[in-house]
Amino acid sequence: MTVRESQLAYEGLASLDRPRLVTDVPGPEALARIERDRRVTSPSLPRAYPFVPRRGAGSVVEDVDGNLFLDLNAGIAVTSTGHCHPRVVEAVQRQASELLHYSASDFYLPVYAEVCERLDAMAPFGGEPARSFLTNSGTEAVEAAIKLARYATGRQYLIGFYQSFHGRSMGSVTLTASKAHYRTNFGPMLPSIYHSFYGDFEYLEQVLFKRIVSPTEVAAIVVETWLGEGGYLLPPEGWFGYLRRLCDEHGILLVCDEVQSGMGRSGKTWAVEHEGVEPDIVTAGKGIASGLPLGAMIARDDLMVWTLGAHGPTYGGSQISCAAALATFDVIQEEGLLANATKVGDVLLEGLRQIQSRHPILLEVRGKALWIGLQFPDHDVATEVELAAFRRGLLVLTCGDDAVRMSPALVFRKDQALAALEIFEEAVAAVEAEG
Ligand SMILES: Cc1ncc(COP(=O)(O)O)c(C=O)c1O
């Protein structure tokens, strides 16, 4: 395909405002592919529903049967600039033709340093100088934060929160406390990690610090700024101010995990900017490279005290992912995607509240910008709604114990939001009618 042809194909697909289904969903080709997949892949993969994508543009994805879906998952909050944004694709292609790999751990990659410069400048540290460490994924960014927090403070304990999700490698899964399933048969977990309750103002001080661990031994409080996998929840007013005060009082680092909430999904670069505090370390991933594997641990400069060789991967901050990240930062800025996230998010939230007023099984509509959680009576109902939406060509995903999330790309448009609302209401009504 020539550049012009691929641009036209992108524009044609991205301009659609609603799904177009040409087979039942899943279709015959999807079913055949799933059957083949099941014979060879790890059964641990947490497949949500039988969706088999082939190509995408913006917020539209075509499956292997030629069905066109409206995508409110964005590859699970990853494709921030939409699927295959031409500028991201072009940056990846250019970098791929120049140099595929040279390890940033052991040598100096200009594109790696450029990404760090941009991230450091974006860091929500109130203008304090920052440094970044790049990884392949969110979980590795969390591991890096755990290691740096221990290294920089000389303390071993960490505090996480129930309902939170930080990844599945051994350190991050120990902080994760959303489902026992993630830990079952994998113990022992990392020692020296305790959990408190997200949004609670008492348990940390009154129970943990009083009876279990002295705050003088705690290296960091690690918190998802907004709770993602746990249900797309927002914290209560003032809670981050409370956490910040506790950290300052006891010399504890505040680590905000923004792997899911960061990179514009909240309408600001970082969700913590809505909370009126400055963390000490931020972890990022998912949306920062529009779909290429990249994570980042961004810390205040004075905390980056670890020495040569203390930490570093072969692939983390790969040239290709870095090129995609730079294009992503430019697109978000130049196309005004933070403002778009807020504007289109408001349309979705308003429409969803109207749907809630007509359908009692939708118990709560919560969120900000393109971070939207929809509460249903239980997990089965939430799953039925997810599947009913899928069969109508709308991609959404369950989260928490009993919720559905909407996390479309930051390029999601108002016309697409209005179509999504119509289809979502049909799905909710169908589940409600089945009783
Ligand atoms: C808040 C948060 N932290 C960390 C992770 C782990 O990221 P990854 O799956 O890239 O390892 C996730 C993934 O969903 C997440 O939502």
The ligand as an SDF file (V2000), in Angstrom:
LIG
                    3D

 16 16  0  0  0  0  0  0  0  0999 V2000
   -2.8240    0.9920   37.1980 C   0  0  0  0  0  0  0  0  0  0  0  0
   -2.0550   -0.0880   36.5120 C   0  0  0  0  0  0  0  0  0  0  0  0
   -0.7970   -0.3400   36.8600 N   0  0  0  0  0  0  0  0  0  0  0  0
   -0.0620   -1.2840   36.2550 C   0  0  0  0  0  0  0  0  0  0  0  0
   -0.5920   -2.0640   35.2570 C   0  0  0  0  0  0  0  0  0  0  0  0
    0.2360   -3.1310   34.5980 C   0  0  0  0  0  0  0  0  0  0  0  0
    0.5650   -2.7530   33.3100 O   0  0  0  0  0  0  0  0  0  0  0  0
    1.0450   -3.8400   32.2350 P   0  0  0  0  0  0  0  0  0  0  0  0
   -0.1380   -4.7140   31.9340 O   0  0  0  0  0  0  0  0  0  0  0  0
    1.5160   -3.0190   31.0730 O   0  0  0  0  0  0  0  0  0  0  0  0
    2.1490   -4.6030   32.8720 O   0  0  0  0  0  0  0  0  0  0  0  0
   -1.9190   -1.8550   34.8530 C   0  0  0  0  0  0  0  0  0  0  0  0
   -2.5230   -2.6810   33.7950 C   0  0  0  0  0  0  0  0  0  0  0  0
   -3.7040   -2.7350   33.6090 O   0  0  0  0  0  0  0  0  0  0  0  0
   -2.6780   -0.8480   35.4970 C   0  0  0  0  0  0  0  0  0  0  0  0
   -3.9490   -0.6060   35.1550 O   0  0  0  0  0  0  0  0  0  0  0  0
  1  2  1  0
  2  3  1  0
  2 15  2  0
  3  4  2  0
  4  5  1  0
  5  6  1  0
  5 12  2  0
  6  7  1  0
  7  8  1  0
  8  9  2  0
  8 10  1  0
  8 11  1  0
 12 13  1  0
 12 15  1  0
 13 14  2  0
 15 16  1  0
M  END
$$$$
